[in-house]
Amino acid sequence: MRVSMTLSLPREPSSVTRARHVLTTLLSLTDVAEDSRGHLAVLISEACANAVLHGDPDSTVDITIVIDDAVCLLEVGNRGSIPNGGGLDAELPAPLTVGGRGLPLIAALADTAVFVAGPPDHVLLRITKHLANARAAPIG
């Protein structure tokens, strides 16, 4: 089954929740296992939170979600710049109560996560996650 959606949300904190709700609704149409659903909820939440926090003031948060059998593709973009020095290979900050843990969490949960080159004033984070099928998941 292939399910996809593209949306453009305002750069405001409530957009993080909206994006997560859209993703969980799309996932409810599939047989994706609960652990994959949970990872994807964290991935889209962190990516959207970063877009809201770091995007240019008049930017929107542009999101593409594609669920295609065994893979989910998430793309989150905004006008702004790619983080400098806090890339996807950064360590989690200590203590965990401080900011800066979004990209390391994304790197830990995603199968791939990369910033995609584009126009100089645009940031696009492309995330892929291989999906476990609920029917194929072992019981117990």
N, C-alpha and C positions, 0 to 999 in steps of 0.2 A: 504494500500500500504506500502511496506517495501522498503526503499532505504538505502544503506549503502556504506561507502567508508573509506578506511584506507590510510593515506599518511604519508610520512616522509619528512619534510622540513628542509632546513638548518637553523641553529640558527642565523638568521639575521632579522632585522626589517621588510623587505618586506614579510616575511613569515606570518606575522599577517594579512596583506591584502589578501594574497593568500588563507589562511585558511577561512577567512570571505567570499571571493568570491566563494569558493567551496561550503561552507554551503548554501549560498543564491541561488546558482544554483540548489543544491539538493532540497531545499525548494520550488523552483519554479515548481518542478514536482508534488507538493502536493497541498492540499486544506488548508494548514495551514494559519490561520488568520494573518493579518499584525502585530498586537501587539506581538504575539508570535514570529514572524520572527524578529522583532526589538530586543526583549529580547535575542533571540539566537545569533544575531549578536554581541551584547555587550558581552555576555557570552564567545563566542569563541575568540573574540578580546582580552578581559582581560586575559583569561587563556593562550593564545598564547604569549601575550606580557610578562607575567610573566615568561613563559618558556624561551623566548628569553633573557630576562633581567637577570634571575637568574640561568640559566642552565650552566653546565660546558662548557668551551670554545669549546671543540671538540664534543659537544652533538648535536644531531638533535632534532627537535620538532616532536614528533610522535603523530598523531591525528587519532582518530576513530570517525566517525559520523554514527549514526544509527537513522533513522527516521522510526518509526513503528506505523502507525495509530495515536494514541493519545499521544505518548511519543517520545521525542528526547533524545538520549544519546550522550553526548560528552565526550571523553576521551582525555586528553592532557598530554603527558608524555615527560620527558627528563632525562638526567643524571644530577644529582645534589642532593640537600637535601631538605627535607620538611621545610618550613619556621618555624622559632622558635619565638614564641611570637606574630606572626602576622597571626594567624589562621583565619579560616572562620568566627569566631564569633567576630572578631575585629570591633571596631567602625570606622566610616569614619573619616579620619584625618581632622583637621581644621587648616588652611583653605583648601578648596578643590583644591587649586593650587599646593599642595605638593603631592608627591608620596604616595603609600601605600593604595590606594583606590580600587585596583583591587579585592582583596579577599572579602572585605565587599560588593562590588557591585555584585560579583558572588553569595554570600550568600543571598543577597536581591532578586535577580531575579530568581534564580534556585529553583526548588522544593526540590532537594537534591544536595549537593555538598560535597564530601569527598575526602580526600587524601587516596588512597588505598595502603596498605602495599605491599611491594615488595622487590626486592634486596636492600641492604643498600645504593647503589649509584644511585637509580632510584626514580623519583618522578612521580606519576600518579594521576592526578586530575580527578575524575569521576563526571560528572554533568548530572542531569536529569531534564527535563522540560516537564510538561504536556502541550499538545498543544490544543489550541482552533481551531476549524474547521471554516474556512471562511464561509461555507454554513450555519453553525449553529449559527453564530454570529448575534446578533440582529441588525437591521437596525435603524439608527437614534439615 
